[in-house]
Amino acid sequence: MKADKLYRISFYNRGDIYELYARNIQQSNMYAFVEIEDIIFGERSAIVVDPSEEKLKTEFEDVKRTYIPLQAVIRIDEVAREGTNKIISGDGAAPNVAPFPVLRPHPRNKND
């Protein structure tokens, strides 16, 4: 019997990076959107509570299917086992990114 596929999707949302685990990801019928179904949340433990996973669980509580704009998707991986859904703070800026160096033309002398 074939095992169910499991996907990890990372995408930008309001300056943060969301990482979700889902059983079904596909291209949407709506142009330029990715459709995510069956989002998986880990077992709730009374001892350890992850606030970012709880926030995601609350945000996607009654969601059957969500549509993510294609340009917001960072990466989609097919994985062997489920991990923890999380929100990684982006602080509104991309860390460790430097602009590509640009050569500026030298000003010309009027005598040349």
N, C-alpha and C positions, 0 to 999 in steps of 0.2 A: 504494500500500500504506500502510495506516495505521500511524503510528509508535506504539511502546509508550508508555503513560502512565508518568509518573514522579512520585512523591509525596515531599514532605518532611514529616515529622511531628515535632512537638515535644511532649514530655510530661515530667511530674515523675516522678522515681524516687529514693526515699530522700533527699530534700532537694536533689537536683541536677536539672538540666534536660538531658534526652537529646534529641539531634536526629539522626534517622535518615532515610535515603533508601531507599525501597522501591518495587517495581513494582506491588504490589497491597495496597490497604487497603479494608476493608469492615466493615460492622456485623456483629458476631459473632452466632451463634445463642445464645450465652450472654448473658443479659440484662445490659445496661450495660457491655459490653466492645467494644473495637475490635480487629479482627483484622488483623495485619500479616504479609504474606508476602513472600518474595523480597527480603530486605534486601540492599542493594547496598553493597559496600565497594570503595574505589578500589584502583588498582594499588599493590602494595607496592614501594617504592623503597629501595634500600640506602643511598642518600645522605640522604634526608629521612624521618624517622619521626615521626609524630604520636602521642604517648603516649595521648591520649584515644581516638583511632580504634583503636589497637591494643588498648586495654582493651575497647572495644565489640566488636571483632572476636573477641576471646577469649571474651567473655561470650555472644555470639550465634553462636558457631562451629558448633555442631551443631543449631541451632534451625531447624526447618522453618517454623514459624508461631508467632507470639507474640500474646498477648492483653493489651491494656492497658485498665485500668479507664477508663471514659468520663470520670469526674471528674478523672483525671490528665492528660488531653489538653489541651494549650494551644492547638494550632493544627495544621491539616492544609492543605498547599498542593500544588497540582499545578504542577510546575516543568518547564522546558524542558530543563535539563541537571543532571546529578548534581553534588553538592558533597561536602564532607568531613563524614562523620559525626563528631559531637563530643559531649562532655559539658561542660556549663557549670556550674561550681561555684555552688551556691545558698547555701552556708554555713548552710543550715537556716533562712534568713530571706528574705523577699521584699525585694529592694533597691528603693529609691526609692518606697516605698509609705507613705503617711501615713493615719492613721485619719480617717474623715469627722468633721468637728466636730459635736459634740452640744451643744445648749443645755440647760443644767440649770435647773430652776425655782428661783427665789429663795426662801429660807426666809421663811415668813410671820411677821409680828409678831403677838403675842397681842393687841395692841391694835387690830388692823385688823378 
